[in-house]
């Protein structure tokens, strides 16, 4: 039997969300709490995969460094888990979590 399979964008979004939560400096993903992949949007258009992450960072985290780490870690995770190399991983910092008291 020959052919190929395609992993749904919801599954890819879940992988990306789980990977994003592993990055130091990420407080949470920002979005609706309806799915485990809240705050993550994965698009597939003409064979290209794009990932958009909406995050809340820990107070005092360096946004540029955390964003770069998010891009690398999410791309590596999708390649390892689903054999998908995203064409883009966009990081949107929506907020910083309040400092711990």
C-alpha positions, 0 to 999 in steps of 0.5 A, spaced: 500 500 500 502 506 498 500 513 499 502 519 504 498 522 510 497 529 513 497 531 520 491 535 522 493 543 523 489 542 530 494 536 532 500 540 529 498 546 534 497 541 540 505 539 539 507 547 538 503 549 544 506 543 548 513 545 546 512 553 547 510 551 554 517 548 555 521 554 554 524 558 560 520 565 560 514 563 557 508 564 563 503 561 559 499 561 552 494 567 551 487 565 547 481 561 549 481 556 553 477 551 549 483 547 547 490 545 549 493 548 543 490 555 546 494 561 543 497 557 537 494 558 530 497 553 525 496 554 517 497 550 511 497 553 504 500 550 498 504 545 502 507 551 507 506 551 514 506 557 518 505 557 526 503 563 530 504 563 537 501 568 542 504 568 549 505 571 556 512 572 558 514 571 565 516 578 568 523 580 567 524 575 561 528 578 555 522 578 550 527 577 544 531 571 547 525 568 549 522 569 542 528 566 538 528 560 543 520 559 542 521 559 534 527 554 534 524 549 540 517 549 536 520 548 529 525 542 532 519 539 536 514 539 529 520 536 525 521 531 530 514 529 532 511 530 525 516 530 520 514 537 519 518 543 518 514 550 519 516 555 514 515 560 519 514 561 527 511 567 529 511 569 536 507 575 539 508 577 546 501 579 548 503 581 555 508 580 561 505 576 567 505 581 573 511 580 578 511 575 583 510 578 590 
